[in-house]
Amino acid sequence: MSIIKKQDFIESVADALQYISYYHPLDFVKALEKAYEKEQSQAAKDAIAQILINSRMSAEGHRPLCQDTGIVTCFVKIGMQVQWDSDLTVQEMVDEGVRRAYSNPDNPLRASIVADPAGARKNTKDNAPAVVHIDMVPGDQVEVAIAAKGGGSENKSKMVMLNPSDDVVEWVLKTLPTMGAGWCPPGMLGIGIGGTAEKAAVLAKESLMDPVDIHELIERGAETTEEKLRLELFEKANKLGIGAQGLGGLTTVVDVKIKTAPTHAASKPVVMIPNCAATRHVHFHLDGSGPAELTPPKLEDWPEVTWEVGENVRRVNLDTVTRDDIQEWKMGETLLLSGKLLTGRDAAHKRIQDMLNKGEKLPVDFKDRFIYYVGPVDAIGDEAVGPAGPTTSTRMDKFTDMMLEQTGLMGMVGKAERGPATVSSIRDHKAVYLMAVGGAAYLVAKAVKKARVLAFEDLGMEAIYEFEVEDMPVTVAVDSDGNNAHQAGPAIWKAKIEELDATLKG
């Protein structure tokens, strides 16, 4: 029998959450390195390079890989011979570990959790509570698998109740392209099959805790139904050509994980949950001898990847750029932004909408300005701002026509695709949409030299800031003519992959 002390458990959870905020799992880093080496799409290769550079920078600087430091999910397997020395429940101990991790002054993490989700949606301020799954298992140890899951990837989760004779592969290949790029590919797909609806979802989430090992599976060959499905889906998902950041390319997923459970004869529940390019999870065991010891990875294990600005890059001064200037920008072009850039996301846009509907004067003049969809991490030391990567732009689609029509906004910066109506609005208003790389938040933050809150300070990370940026790299995702990189890129690369396959078979 082991006795697990409250303090050891809480300390281990807090340390693990700090650890995963800045250390990618090395198996994921190596998988990205493989994807980088084989990638032929320049846009995708550049995106993967930025993700890998960001990963190393975060490991060196002990700052978050992504500004969205996630909702904490914790799988706790408790041995039947374990005894607790604690006056708190397991849920309460996990939550206390979350509070300590997210309020660590050396590396504060963004609090994103809101209570009353169907109503006021008020931020809990400490990122608690966590989502905790508890299993009783044989043995005298406690095993913990803990992850911090970003909202962009979590929001792309899909669930279906298939007929028993329906093909899982067919459903996945039909569904994956509809998920867009908001989950920040390349990443992993976790798939749960069987049980009941909620069991399939837990299986899918838990599968994402496993290491990336698809290449080892390819080498030794599949033995089980699940392994055969993994290999088939890995090959066929990458042939869709979605690519890094949805810009088109050879690698969309670096692994596919599948867990199954017995189910009702009439049922076939399937849940698919993606993990983004900021994959963050770690496992540890407690045996009563003290808190978990997490060994830091060696920096030399990261690949030596550089990202150089090409000759065709366009430098843009945001303080002087005009509407005539942006008509010259073309889809897929790389820009380096310098000057003053406004920020704002969901809550700020909703408040702007309410003020406009009431005829109230806005606290910020958006005319001929650019807005960056971001909710940054708090700064420390001499930072102007903490990690500040883009949030999913699709959520702002319902506000875009209002912003372009009523405020005079000239352009937007975010991640992932825009919907058809929004693309049309961008074209009609002769505006532009620029894309920063999701999963490269610390790298992007280095381009921010100054930051100040202009309005809605009570919204915290969702306040409207003014950033002063220098050489912030972005890609023209939708140009003023409505040409859309997230539509054209995958279509081009799907066709190219088909051509490559035909050549190899020929």
Buried (B, 14 or more C-beta within 10 A) or exposed (E): EBEBBBBBBBBBBBBBBBBBBBBBBBBBBBBBBBBBEEBEBEBBBBBBBBBBBBBBBBBEBBBBBBBBBBBBBBBBBBBEEBEBEBEBEBBBBBBBBBBBBBBBEEBBBBBBBEEEEEEEEEBBEBBBBBBBEEEEEEBBBBBBBBBBBBBBBBBBBBBBEBEEEEEBEEBBBEBBBEBBBBBBBBBBBBBBBBBBBEBBBBBBBBBBBBBBBBEEBEEEEBEEEBBBBBBBBBEBBBBBBBBBBBBBBBBBBBBBBBBBBEBEEEBBBBBBBBBBBBBBBBBBEBBBEEBBEBEEBEEEEBBEBEBEEEEEBBEBEBEEBEBEEBEEBEBBBBBBBBBBBBBBBBBBBBBBBEEBEEEEEBEBEBEBBBBBBBBBBBBBEEBBBBBBBBBBBBBBBBBBBBBBEEBBBBBBBBBBBBBEEBBEBBBEBBBBBBBBBBBBBBBBBBBBEEBEEBBBEEBBBBBBBBBBBEBBBBBBBBBBBBBBBBBBBBEBBBEBBEEBEEEEEE
